[in-house]
Amino acid sequence: MKRNMNPFKGPKPLEYPEYFRPGMGTELVAPFLRSMVQILRPNRILEVGAGYTTPFLLEGLVNNERVLDDGNLNDKYFMDYKYDPKLVVIDDMSLGDLSEKPGMQVILDSQYVNFVAGIFQGQSKNLLESYGRFDFVWFDCGGINEYKSFLEEYWEICSGYLFFHFTYSNGKPNANLQAILSGITNEPFMIDLVEPHKNRQGSITVVKKQTP
């Protein structure tokens, strides 16, 4: 007897449940970031603060190995094309050793992942020398002081899109957003995405740097 498997009768289970951490507010952000990776096809991703979003960012890079040719591809894009992206993850392991977290060792072993242990402050010079500029950044670390120090140190080595978490509280801009507004230059494009059903950890601010 053939079973009727209707995927629209109810919500799907949470993806990657072994990586999920309650209270971090990334259950919807994570698949959004995966989609952005697949749309924007970045070469260098910087994630500050490992967690539930990490497998989604990596999955986006893996999925980008496959390019569907539906007759809508730009031939010029693929001239001399070599797919060799990197996901650079910085984490101070304040919540525990990443290699001991369920499922995380598989991520750390990926050819696309490089892990930097420690705080992000003071790392930008070495990162620039090792990877060049980052065209995709996911920043989810600390509060206003961390947001300020990140922008002061890293803004110049970012070249594309920056995604910042937790920029609204109770539906209104908070200090993290003010730190972003104070730390960016050249009037980049910005958009705030706010989850109306959350008091905190329910917003993203997307910044697109202007190209020279």
VEXNUMI-262940 format. One record per residue: residue number from 1; x, y, z of N, C-alpha, C in turn; residue in three letters. Coordinates in nm, 2 decimals. Layout:
% residues N
SITE   n    nxx    nyy    nzz   caxx   cayy   cazz    cxx    cyy    czz res
SITE NUM      X      Y      Z      X      Y      Z      X      Y      Z ALA
...
***
This chain:
% residues 212
SITE   n    nxx    nyy    nzz   caxx   cayy   cazz    cxx    cyy    czz res
SITE   1   0.09  -0.12   0.00   0.00   0.00   0.00   0.09   0.12   0.00 MET
SITE   2   0.06   0.22  -0.09   0.14   0.34  -0.11   0.10   0.44   0.00 LYS
SITE   3   0.20   0.49   0.07   0.17   0.59   0.17   0.15   0.73   0.11 ARG
SITE   4   0.06   0.81   0.16   0.04   0.94   0.12   0.13   1.04   0.20 ASN
SITE   5   0.24   1.08   0.14   0.34   1.16   0.22   0.32   1.31   0.17 MET
SITE   6   0.23   1.38   0.23   0.21   1.52   0.20   0.29   1.60   0.29 ASN
SITE   7   0.39   1.67   0.23   0.49   1.75   0.31   0.42   1.88   0.36 PRO
SITE   8   0.30   1.91   0.32   0.24   2.04   0.36   0.13   2.02   0.46 PHE
SITE   9   0.12   1.91   0.52   0.02   1.88   0.63   0.06   1.94   0.76 LYS
SITE  10   0.19   1.96   0.78   0.24   2.01   0.91   0.38   2.06   0.89 GLY
SITE  11   0.43   2.13   0.99   0.57   2.18   0.98   0.67   2.07   0.98 PRO
SITE  12   0.78   2.09   0.91   0.89   2.00   0.91   0.96   2.00   1.04 LYS
SITE  13   1.03   1.89   1.08   1.11   1.89   1.20   1.22   1.99   1.19 PRO
SITE  14   1.28   2.03   1.30   1.39   2.12   1.30   1.51   2.06   1.24 LEU
SITE  15   1.57   2.13   1.15   1.69   2.08   1.08   1.81   2.08   1.18 GLU
SITE  16   1.90   1.99   1.17   2.02   1.98   1.24   2.00   2.00   1.39 TYR
SITE  17   1.91   1.92   1.45   1.87   1.94   1.59   1.99   1.92   1.69 PRO
SITE  18   2.09   1.84   1.65   2.21   1.82   1.74   2.29   1.95   1.76 GLU
SITE  19   2.27   2.05   1.67   2.35   2.17   1.68   2.27   2.28   1.74 TYR
SITE  20   2.14   2.26   1.77   2.05   2.37   1.81   2.08   2.40   1.96 PHE
SITE  21   2.08   2.53   1.99   2.10   2.57   2.13   1.98   2.67   2.16 ARG
SITE  22   1.89   2.63   2.26   1.78   2.71   2.29   1.82   2.85   2.34 PRO
SITE  23   1.74   2.95   2.30   1.77   3.09   2.35   1.86   3.17   2.26 GLY
SITE  24   1.92   3.10   2.16   2.01   3.18   2.07   1.94   3.24   1.95 MET
SITE  25   1.82   3.21   1.92   1.73   3.28   1.83   1.78   3.26   1.68 GLY
SITE  26   1.84   3.15   1.65   1.89   3.13   1.51   1.82   3.02   1.44 THR
SITE  27   1.71   2.97   1.49   1.64   2.86   1.42   1.58   2.90   1.28 GLU
SITE  28   1.55   3.03   1.27   1.51   3.08   1.14   1.62   3.15   1.06 LEU
SITE  29   1.71   3.21   1.13   1.82   3.28   1.07   1.91   3.18   0.99 VAL
SITE  30   1.93   3.06   1.05   2.03   2.96   0.99   1.99   2.92   0.85 ALA
SITE  31   1.86   2.88   0.82   1.83   2.85   0.68   1.83   2.97   0.59 PRO
SITE  32   1.80   3.08   0.65   1.81   3.21   0.57   1.95   3.23   0.52 PHE
SITE  33   2.05   3.21   0.61   2.19   3.23   0.57   2.23   3.13   0.47 LEU
SITE  34   2.18   3.01   0.48   2.22   2.91   0.38   2.17   2.95   0.24 ARG
SITE  35   2.05   3.00   0.24   1.99   3.05   0.11   2.07   3.17   0.06 SER
SITE  36   2.12   3.26   0.15   2.20   3.37   0.10   2.33   3.32   0.04 MET
SITE  37   2.39   3.22   0.11   2.52   3.17   0.05   2.50   3.11  -0.09 VAL
SITE  38   2.38   3.04  -0.11   2.36   2.98  -0.24   2.32   3.09  -0.34 GLN
SITE  39   2.26   3.20  -0.30   2.23   3.30  -0.39   2.35   3.39  -0.43 ILE
SITE  40   2.43   3.42  -0.33   2.54   3.52  -0.35   2.67   3.45  -0.39 LEU
SITE  41   2.68   3.32  -0.36   2.80   3.24  -0.40   2.93   3.31  -0.35 ARG
SITE  42   2.94   3.33  -0.22   3.07   3.40  -0.18   3.19   3.30  -0.19 PRO
SITE  43   3.30   3.36  -0.19   3.43   3.29  -0.19   3.49   3.28  -0.05 ASN
SITE  44   3.47   3.38   0.03   3.52   3.38   0.17   3.42   3.42   0.27 ARG
SITE  45   3.38   3.33   0.35   3.28   3.35   0.45   3.35   3.36   0.59 ILE
SITE  46   3.31   3.46   0.67   3.36   3.47   0.80   3.25   3.46   0.90 LEU
SITE  47   3.25   3.36   0.99   3.15   3.35   1.09   3.22   3.38   1.23 GLU
SITE  48   3.17   3.48   1.30   3.22   3.51   1.43   3.12   3.46   1.53 VAL
SITE  49   3.15   3.35   1.60   3.06   3.28   1.69   3.00   3.16   1.63 GLY
SITE  50   3.06   3.04   1.65   3.01   2.92   1.60   2.88   2.88   1.67 ALA
SITE  51   2.80   2.80   1.60   2.68   2.75   1.66   2.58   2.69   1.56 GLY
SITE  52   2.45   2.71   1.58   2.35   2.65   1.50   2.36   2.69   1.35 TYR
SITE  53   2.41   2.81   1.33   2.43   2.86   1.19   2.54   2.79   1.11 THR
SITE  54   2.64   2.74   1.18   2.76   2.69   1.12   2.73   2.58   1.02 THR
SITE  55   2.65   2.47   1.05   2.63   2.37   0.95   2.55   2.42   0.83 PRO
SITE  56   2.47   2.52   0.85   2.39   2.58   0.74   2.48   2.66   0.64 PHE
SITE  57   2.57   2.74   0.70   2.67   2.81   0.61   2.75   2.71   0.53 LEU
SITE  58   2.80   2.60   0.60   2.88   2.50   0.53   2.79   2.43   0.42 LEU
SITE  59   2.67   2.40   0.46   2.59   2.33   0.36   2.57   2.41   0.23 GLU
SITE  60   2.55   2.55   0.25   2.54   2.64   0.14   2.66   2.63   0.05 GLY
SITE  61   2.78   2.62   0.10   2.90   2.61   0.02   2.91   2.47  -0.05 LEU
SITE  62   2.87   2.37   0.02   2.87   2.24  -0.04   2.76   2.23  -0.15 VAL
SITE  63   2.65   2.29  -0.13   2.54   2.29  -0.23   2.59   2.37  -0.36 ASN
SITE  64   2.67   2.47  -0.34   2.72   2.55  -0.45   2.81   2.47  -0.54 ASN
SITE  65   2.85   2.35  -0.50   2.93   2.27  -0.59   2.84   2.23  -0.71 GLU
SITE  66   2.71   2.23  -0.69   2.62   2.19  -0.80   2.56   2.32  -0.85 ARG
SITE  67   2.57   2.33  -0.98   2.51   2.45  -1.05   2.40   2.39  -1.15 VAL
SITE  68   2.28   2.42  -1.13   2.17   2.38  -1.22   2.17   2.46  -1.35 LEU
SITE  69   2.19   2.39  -1.46   2.19   2.46  -1.59   2.05   2.45  -1.64 ASP
SITE  70   1.97   2.55  -1.62   1.83   2.56  -1.67   1.82   2.65  -1.79 ASP
SITE  71   1.94   2.68  -1.85   1.94   2.77  -1.96   1.95   2.91  -1.93 GLY
SITE  72   1.98   2.94  -1.80   1.98   3.08  -1.75   2.12   3.12  -1.69 ASN
SITE  73   2.22   3.04  -1.73   2.35   3.07  -1.67   2.43   3.17  -1.75 LEU
SITE  74   2.51   3.25  -1.67   2.59   3.35  -1.73   2.73   3.28  -1.77 ASN
SITE  75   2.75   3.26  -1.90   2.88   3.20  -1.94   3.00   3.27  -1.89 ASP
SITE  76   2.99   3.40  -1.89   3.11   3.48  -1.85   3.15   3.45  -1.70 LYS
SITE  77   3.05   3.42  -1.62   3.08   3.39  -1.48   3.17   3.27  -1.46 TYR
SITE  78   3.15   3.17  -1.56   3.22   3.05  -1.54   3.35   3.04  -1.63 PHE
SITE  79   3.39   3.15  -1.69   3.51   3.15  -1.76   3.63   3.14  -1.66 MET
SITE  80   3.72   3.04  -1.68   3.83   3.02  -1.58   3.78   3.01  -1.44 ASP
SITE  81   3.67   2.94  -1.42   3.61   2.94  -1.29   3.67   2.82  -1.21 TYR
SITE  82   3.71   2.85  -1.08   3.76   2.75  -0.99   3.68   2.77  -0.86 LYS
SITE  83   3.62   2.66  -0.81   3.54   2.67  -0.69   3.63   2.62  -0.57 TYR
SITE  84   3.67   2.72  -0.49   3.76   2.69  -0.38   3.73   2.79  -0.26 ASP
SITE  85   3.60   2.79  -0.21   3.56   2.88  -0.11   3.61   2.83   0.03 PRO
SITE  86   3.61   2.92   0.13   3.64   2.89   0.26   3.54   2.95   0.36 LYS
SITE  87   3.51   2.87   0.46   3.43   2.92   0.57   3.52   2.93   0.69 LEU
SITE  88   3.56   3.05   0.73   3.65   3.07   0.84   3.56   3.10   0.97 VAL
SITE  89   3.58   3.02   1.07   3.49   3.02   1.19   3.58   3.07   1.30 VAL
SITE  90   3.55   3.18   1.37   3.62   3.22   1.49   3.53   3.20   1.61 ILE
SITE  91   3.58   3.13   1.71   3.51   3.11   1.83   3.60   3.10   1.95 ASP
SITE  92   3.56   3.17   2.06   3.65   3.16   2.18   3.62   3.04   2.27 ASP
SITE  93   3.52   2.96   2.22   3.49   2.84   2.29   3.45   2.86   2.44 MET
SITE  94   3.39   2.98   2.46   3.34   3.01   2.59   3.22   2.92   2.64 SER
SITE  95   3.16   2.86   2.54   3.05   2.77   2.57   3.10   2.62   2.56 LEU
SITE  96   3.23   2.60   2.56   3.28   2.47   2.55   3.36   2.44   2.43 GLY
SITE  97   3.45   2.34   2.43   3.53   2.29   2.32   3.44   2.25   2.20 ASP
SITE  98   3.46   2.32   2.09   3.38   2.29   1.97   3.39   2.14   1.93 LEU
SITE  99   3.51   2.08   1.94   3.52   1.95   1.89   3.45   1.85   1.98 SER
SITE 100   3.40   1.89   2.09   3.33   1.80   2.18   3.18   1.82   2.17 GLU
SITE 101   3.14   1.92   2.09   2.99   1.94   2.06   2.94   1.84   1.96 LYS
SITE 102   2.82   1.79   1.98   2.77   1.69   1.89   2.77   1.73   1.75 PRO
SITE 103   2.83   1.66   1.66   2.83   1.69   1.52   2.93   1.79   1.47 GLY
SITE 104   3.00   1.86   1.56   3.08   1.97   1.52   3.21   1.92   1.46 MET
SITE 105   3.26   1.81   1.50   3.39   1.76   1.45   3.38   1.73   1.30 GLN
SITE 106   3.26   1.69   1.25   3.24   1.67   1.11   3.26   1.80   1.03 VAL
SITE 107   3.21   1.91   1.09   3.22   2.04   1.03   3.37   2.08   1.03 ILE
SITE 108   3.44   2.07   1.14   3.57   2.11   1.15   3.66   2.03   1.05 LEU
SITE 109   3.62   1.91   1.02   3.70   1.83   0.93   3.68   1.86   0.78 ASP
SITE 110   3.58   1.95   0.75   3.55   1.97   0.61   3.66   2.05   0.54 SER
SITE 111   3.68   2.02   0.41   3.78   2.09   0.33   3.75   2.23   0.32 GLN
SITE 112   3.63   2.27   0.34   3.59   2.41   0.32   3.60   2.49   0.45 TYR
SITE 113   3.63   2.43   0.56   3.62   2.50   0.69   3.76   2.52   0.75 VAL
SITE 114   3.79   2.64   0.80   3.91   2.66   0.88   3.87   2.73   1.01 ASN
SITE 115   3.91   2.67   1.12   3.87   2.72   1.25   3.98   2.80   1.32 PHE
SITE 116   3.94   2.91   1.37   4.04   3.00   1.45   3.99   3.00   1.59 VAL
SITE 117   4.06   2.95   1.68   4.03   2.95   1.82   4.07   3.08   1.89 ALA
SITE 118   3.98   3.13   1.97   4.01   3.25   2.04   3.92   3.37   2.01 GLY
SITE 119   3.94   3.48   2.07   3.86   3.60   2.04   3.89   3.65   1.90 ILE
SITE 120   3.79   3.73   1.84   3.82   3.78   1.71   3.91   3.90   1.71 PHE
SITE 121   3.91   3.97   1.82   3.99   4.09   1.83   4.14   4.06   1.81 GLN
SITE 122   4.20   4.14   1.72   4.34   4.12   1.69   4.38   4.02   1.59 GLY
SITE 123   4.27   3.96   1.52   4.29   3.86   1.43   4.29   3.90   1.28 GLN
SITE 124   4.24   4.02   1.26   4.21   4.07   1.12   4.33   4.07   1.03 SER
SITE 125   4.45   4.11   1.08   4.56   4.12   0.99   4.60   3.98   0.94 LYS
SITE 126   4.61   3.88   1.03   4.65   3.75   0.99   4.54   3.69   0.90 ASN
SITE 127   4.41   3.72   0.92   4.31   3.66   0.84   4.32   3.72   0.70 LEU
SITE 128   4.34   3.85   0.69   4.35   3.92   0.56   4.47   3.86   0.48 LEU
SITE 129   4.58   3.83   0.54   4.70   3.78   0.48   4.67   3.63   0.43 GLU
SITE 130   4.59   3.56   0.51   4.57   3.42   0.48   4.46   3.40   0.38 SER
SITE 131   4.35   3.48   0.38   4.23   3.45   0.30   4.19   3.57   0.21 TYR
SITE 132   4.25   3.69   0.23   4.20   3.80   0.15   4.08   3.86   0.22 GLY
SITE 133   4.00   3.94   0.14   3.88   4.00   0.20   3.77   3.90   0.20 ARG
SITE 134   3.68   3.93   0.30   3.56   3.84   0.32   3.44   3.91   0.25 PHE
SITE 135   3.38   3.83   0.16   3.26   3.88   0.09   3.13   3.84   0.15 ASP
SITE 136   3.14   3.77   0.26   3.02   3.73   0.34   3.06   3.71   0.48 PHE
SITE 137   2.99   3.79   0.57   3.02   3.78   0.71   2.89   3.76   0.79 VAL
SITE 138   2.90   3.67   0.88   2.79   3.64   0.98   2.85   3.67   1.12 TRP
SITE 139   2.80   3.78   1.18   2.85   3.82   1.31   2.74   3.80   1.42 PHE
SITE 140   2.77   3.72   1.52   2.67   3.69   1.62   2.75   3.67   1.75 ASP
SITE 141   2.80   3.78   1.80   2.90   3.76   1.91   2.89   3.88   2.01 CYS
SITE 142   2.85   3.86   2.13   2.86   3.96   2.24   2.75   4.07   2.22 GLY
SITE 143   2.79   4.19   2.27   2.70   4.30   2.27   2.77   4.42   2.20 GLY
SITE 144   2.73   4.54   2.25   2.77   4.67   2.18   2.92   4.68   2.18 ILE
SITE 145   3.00   4.64   2.28   3.14   4.65   2.27   3.20   4.57   2.16 ASN
SITE 146   3.15   4.45   2.15   3.20   4.36   2.05   3.16   4.40   1.91 GLU
SITE 147   3.04   4.46   1.89   3.00   4.51   1.76   3.09   4.63   1.72 TYR
SITE 148   3.12   4.71   1.82   3.21   4.83   1.79   3.35   4.79   1.75 LYS
SITE 149   3.40   4.70   1.83   3.54   4.65   1.80   3.55   4.58   1.67 SER
SITE 150   3.45   4.50   1.64   3.45   4.43   1.51   3.45   4.52   1.40 PHE
SITE 151   3.37   4.62   1.40   3.36   4.72   1.29   3.49   4.80   1.28 LEU
SITE 152   3.54   4.84   1.39   3.66   4.92   1.39   3.78   4.84   1.32 GLU
SITE 153   3.78   4.71   1.35   3.90   4.63   1.30   3.87   4.56   1.17 GLU
SITE 154   3.75   4.52   1.14   3.72   4.44   1.03   3.66   4.50   0.91 TYR
SITE 155   3.60   4.62   0.93   3.52   4.68   0.82   3.60   4.69   0.69 TRP
SITE 156   3.73   4.72   0.70   3.81   4.74   0.57   3.84   4.61   0.51 GLU
SITE 157   3.83   4.50   0.58   3.87   4.37   0.51   3.74   4.29   0.47 ILE
SITE 158   3.63   4.36   0.48   3.50   4.30   0.43   3.47   4.37   0.29 CYS
SITE 159   3.42   4.29   0.20   3.40   4.34   0.06   3.26   4.32   0.01 SER
SITE 160   3.18   4.25   0.08   3.04   4.22   0.02   2.93   4.24   0.12 GLY
SITE 161   2.88   4.13   0.17   2.76   4.14   0.26   2.80   4.11   0.40 TYR
SITE 162   2.74   4.18   0.50   2.76   4.15   0.64   2.62   4.14   0.70 LEU
SITE 163   2.61   4.03   0.78   2.48   4.00   0.84   2.51   4.00   0.99 PHE
SITE 164   2.44   4.09   1.06   2.45   4.11   1.21   2.32   4.06   1.28 PHE
SITE 165   2.34   3.98   1.39   2.23   3.93   1.46   2.20   4.02   1.58 HIS
SITE 166   2.07   4.02   1.62   2.02   4.08   1.75   2.05   4.23   1.75 PHE
SITE 167   1.99   4.30   1.65   2.00   4.45   1.64   1.87   4.52   1.68 THR
SITE 168   1.77   4.44   1.72   1.64   4.50   1.77   1.61   4.43   1.90 TYR
SITE 169   1.54   4.50   1.99   1.49   4.44   2.11   1.35   4.49   2.13 SER
SITE 170   1.26   4.40   2.15   1.11   4.43   2.16   1.07   4.51   2.04 ASN
SITE 171   1.12   4.48   1.92   1.08   4.54   1.80   1.13   4.67   1.77 GLY
SITE 172   1.23   4.72   1.86   1.29   4.85   1.84   1.44   4.84   1.83 LYS
SITE 173   1.51   4.93   1.76   1.65   4.93   1.75   1.72   4.93   1.88 PRO
SITE 174   1.83   4.85   1.90   1.90   4.85   2.02   2.04   4.91   2.01 ASN
SITE 175   2.12   4.89   2.11   2.26   4.95   2.11   2.35   4.88   2.00 ALA
SITE 176   2.32   4.76   1.97   2.40   4.69   1.87   2.38   4.75   1.74 ASN
SITE 177   2.26   4.79   1.70   2.24   4.86   1.58   2.30   4.99   1.57 LEU
SITE 178   2.30   5.07   1.69   2.36   5.20   1.69   2.52   5.18   1.67 GLN
SITE 179   2.57   5.07   1.72   2.72   5.05   1.70   2.75   5.03   1.56 ALA
SITE 180   2.66   4.96   1.49   2.68   4.93   1.34   2.67   5.06   1.27 ILE
SITE 181   2.57   5.14   1.30   2.55   5.27   1.23   2.67   5.36   1.25 LEU
SITE 182   2.73   5.36   1.37   2.84   5.44   1.40   2.97   5.39   1.33 SER
SITE 183   2.97   5.26   1.30   3.10   5.20   1.26   3.11   5.18   1.11 GLY
SITE 184   3.01   5.20   1.03   3.02   5.18   0.89   3.04   5.32   0.82 ILE
SITE 185   3.10   5.31   0.70   3.13   5.43   0.62   3.08   5.41   0.48 THR
SITE 186   3.08   5.52   0.41   3.05   5.53   0.26   2.90   5.49   0.24 ASN
SITE 187   2.82   5.51   0.34   2.67   5.49   0.32   2.63   5.36   0.25 GLU
SITE 188   2.66   5.25   0.30   2.63   5.12   0.24   2.48   5.10   0.24 PRO
SITE 189   2.43   5.01   0.16   2.29   4.97   0.16   2.27   4.89   0.29 PHE
SITE 190   2.15   4.91   0.36   2.12   4.84   0.48   1.97   4.81   0.48 MET
SITE 191   1.94   4.69   0.54   1.80   4.66   0.57   1.80   4.58   0.70 ILE
SITE 192   1.69   4.61   0.78   1.67   4.53   0.90   1.55   4.44   0.88 ASP
SITE 193   1.58   4.31   0.92   1.47   4.21   0.92   1.44   4.17   1.06 LEU
SITE 194   1.31   4.20   1.10   1.28   4.19   1.24   1.17   4.08   1.25 VAL
SITE 195   1.19   3.99   1.34   1.09   3.88   1.37   0.99   3.94   1.47 GLU
SITE 196   0.86   3.96   1.42   0.77   4.03   1.51   0.72   3.95   1.63 PRO
SITE 197   0.75   3.82   1.63   0.70   3.74   1.74   0.80   3.72   1.85 HIS
SITE 198   0.91   3.79   1.85   1.02   3.77   1.94   1.05   3.90   2.02 LYS
SITE 199   1.09   3.89   2.14   1.13   4.01   2.22   1.28   4.04   2.20 ASN
SITE 200   1.36   3.94   2.18   1.51   3.95   2.17   1.56   3.84   2.08 ARG
SITE 201   1.68   3.85   2.03   1.74   3.75   1.94   1.65   3.72   1.83 GLN
SITE 202   1.58   3.83   1.78   1.49   3.81   1.67   1.50   3.91   1.56 GLY
SITE 203   1.62   3.94   1.52   1.64   4.04   1.41   1.78   4.02   1.34 SER
SITE 204   1.78   4.07   1.22   1.91   4.07   1.14   1.92   4.20   1.08 ILE
SITE 205   2.04   4.26   1.08   2.07   4.37   1.00   2.17   4.33   0.89 THR
SITE 206   2.13   4.36   0.76   2.21   4.32   0.65   2.27   4.45   0.59 VAL
SITE 207   2.40   4.44   0.58   2.48   4.56   0.53   2.55   4.51   0.40 VAL
SITE 208   2.53   4.59   0.29   2.60   4.56   0.17   2.70   4.67   0.14 LYS
SITE 209   2.83   4.64   0.14   2.93   4.75   0.12   2.92   4.80  -0.02 LYS
SITE 210   2.94   4.93  -0.04   2.95   4.98  -0.17   3.09   4.95  -0.23 GLN
SITE 211   3.09   4.91  -0.36   3.21   4.87  -0.42   3.28   5.00  -0.47 THR
SITE 212   3.41   5.01  -0.46   3.48   5.14  -0.50   3.45   5.17  -0.65 PRO
***
